């Protein structure tokens, strides 16, 4: 890992990759919509684009850590990019009947709630995603990728089980995050004016 005494600029290659991921989300959405209007070729394209955008999540993280480019902007923008992609995918999959709406709502409430909490406390501290959060993201990506691909009927059901597993992990990691945030707040010294 590269270390430096100089402050790291938020305008670095890792953050550029993160921002590019955000801009690719609408392209992915168009591919999914076209897949419902045209043929399975667009569905395969949507699945591959989803996997590509998801893979760049690991690229920007590796770049940031290996080159000493970790910034508060990156710690906030990276999960936002994840949630924009996953959220768009879940809404579209629910709209087209591949994922139950209640599953999408529960996942989105958790994701948006934790993101809002991170934004609210960003002036005091920035919480990067922990191991459980990263595992949750990997499971969500796997489930969505499986559901996007046009599998034959027997294999298609695997996607639903993957999504339910992702749902359980999403809820558990959300509860864990809130518990840790509560414990951190409890351990802070009382401030008197």
C-alpha positions in Angstrom: 0.0 0.0 0.0 1.3 3.4 -1.0 1.4 6.0 1.8 2.0 9.8 1.5 2.0 12.8 3.7 0.2 14.8 1.0 -3.6 15.0 1.2 -5.2 12.8 -1.5 -7.2 14.7 -4.1 -10.7 13.4 -4.7 -10.0 13.8 -8.4 -8.1 10.5 -8.8 -8.3 7.4 -11.0 -10.2 5.4 -8.3 -12.9 8.0 -8.0 -13.1 8.5 -11.8 -13.9 4.7 -12.1 -16.6 5.1 -9.3 -18.2 8.0 -11.1 -18.1 6.2 -14.4 -20.0 3.3 -12.8 -22.7 5.7 -11.8 -23.0 7.1 -15.4 -23.3 3.5 -16.8 -26.4 2.7 -14.6 -28.8 4.4 -17.1 -27.3 2.5 -20.0 -27.9 -0.7 -18.1 -31.5 0.3 -17.5 -32.0 0.9 -21.2 -30.6 -2.6 -22.0 -33.1 -4.2 -19.5 -36.0 -2.2 -21.0 -35.0 -3.2 -24.5 -34.7 -6.8 -23.5 -38.4 -6.8 -22.5 -39.4 -5.2 -25.8 -37.1 -7.1 -28.2 -35.3 -10.4 -27.7 -33.0 -12.3 -25.3 -29.9 -10.8 -26.8 -30.6 -7.5 -25.0 -31.1 -9.5 -21.8 -27.7 -11.1 -22.1 -26.2 -7.7 -22.9 -27.9 -6.3 -19.8 -26.5 -9.1 -17.7 -23.0 -8.7 -19.0 -23.1 -4.9 -18.5 -24.4 -5.4 -15.0 -21.5 -7.8 -14.3 -19.0 -5.4 -15.8 -20.2 -2.4 -13.8 -20.2 -4.6 -10.7 -16.7 -5.8 -11.4 -15.4 -2.2 -11.6 -16.5 -1.9 -7.9 -13.6 -4.1 -7.1 -11.3 -2.2 -9.5 -11.9 1.2 -7.9 -11.4 -0.3 -4.4 -8.2 -2.0 -5.4 -6.9 1.2 -7.1 -7.7 3.3 -4.0 -6.1 1.0 -1.5 -3.0 0.0 -3.6 -2.2 3.5 -4.7 -3.0 5.3 -1.5 -6.0 7.1 -3.1 -8.6 6.4 -0.4 -10.7 9.6 0.1 -13.8 10.5 2.0 -15.5 11.2 -1.4 -14.6 7.6 -2.5 -15.9 6.1 0.7 -19.3 7.8 0.2 -19.5 7.6 -3.6 -18.6 3.9 -3.8 -21.6 2.6 -1.9 -23.9 5.2 -3.7 -22.7 3.7 -7.0 -23.5 0.2 -5.7 -26.9 1.2 -4.5 -27.7 3.0 -7.8 -26.9 -0.1 -9.8 -28.5 -2.7 -7.4 -31.6 -0.4 -6.9 -32.1 0.1 -10.6 -31.8 -3.6 -11.3 -34.2 -4.6 -8.5 -36.9 -2.0 -9.5 -36.7 -3.2 -13.1 -36.7 -6.9 -12.2 -39.8 -6.3 -9.9 -41.5 -4.2 -12.6 -41.1 -7.1 -15.1 -42.2 -9.7 -12.5 -38.8 -11.4 -11.8 -38.5 -10.3 -8.1 -41.4 -9.7 -5.6 -41.9 -6.0 -4.9 -41.7 -6.6 -1.2 -38.2 -7.9 -1.5 -37.1 -4.9 -3.5 -38.8 -2.5 -1.0 -37.1 -4.2 2.0 -33.6 -4.1 0.3 -34.0 -0.5 -0.9 -35.2 0.7 2.5 -32.2 -0.8 4.2 -29.8 0.4 1.5 -31.2 4.0 1.4 -31.5 4.1 5.1 -27.8 3.2 5.7 -26.7 5.6 3.0 -28.7 8.4 4.5 -27.2 7.6 7.9 -23.7 7.7 6.4 -24.4 11.1 4.9 -25.8 12.4 8.1 -22.7 11.6 10.1 -20.1 12.3 7.5 -19.0 15.5 9.2 -18.0 13.5 12.3 -16.7 10.3 10.7 -17.0 8.3 7.5 -17.8 4.6 7.8 -16.5 2.4 5.0 -18.2 -0.8 4.2 -17.1 -3.7 6.4 -16.7 -7.4 5.5 -20.3 -8.2 6.0 -21.4 -5.3 3.8 -19.1 -6.4 1.1 -20.4 -10.0 1.3 -23.9 -8.7 1.1 -23.1 -6.7 -2.0 -21.5 -9.8 -3.6 -24.5 -11.9 -2.9 -26.9 -9.2 -4.3 -24.8 -9.0 -7.4 -24.8 -12.8 -7.9 -28.6 -13.0 -7.4 -29.3 -10.1 -9.8 -26.9 -11.4 -12.4 -28.5 -14.8 -12.2 -32.0 -13.3 -12.6 -31.0 -11.2 -15.5 -29.6 -14.1 -17.5 -32.2 -15.9 -19.6 -31.8 -19.4 -18.1 -34.0 -22.3 -19.0 -36.9 -22.8 -16.5 -35.3 -25.3 -14.1 -32.2 -23.1 -13.5 -34.2 -19.9 -13.4 -35.5 -20.8 -9.9 -32.0 -20.6 -8.5 -32.1 -16.9 -8.8 -35.0 -16.6 -6.4 -33.2 -18.6 -3.7 -30.1 -16.4 -4.2 -32.2 -13.3 -3.9 -33.8 -14.5 -0.7 -30.4 -15.3 0.7 -29.3 -11.8 -0.3 -32.4 -10.3 1.4 -31.6 -12.1 4.7 -27.9 -10.9 4.6 -29.0 -7.4 3.7 -31.3 -7.1 6.7 -28.8 -8.7 9.1 -25.9 -6.5 8.0 -28.2 -3.4 8.2 -29.1 -4.3 11.8 -25.4 -4.9 12.6 -24.4 -1.5 11.1 -27.0 0.3 13.2 -26.0 -1.6 16.3 -22.3 -0.6 15.8 -23.3 3.0 15.1 -25.4 3.0 18.3 -22.5 1.6 20.3 -20.1 4.1 18.8 -22.4 7.0 19.7 -22.7 5.6 23.3 -18.9 5.5 23.6 -18.5 9.1 22.5 -17.7 11.5 25.4 -20.6 13.8 26.3 -20.0 17.3 25.0 -20.9 20.2 27.1 -21.3 23.7 25.8 
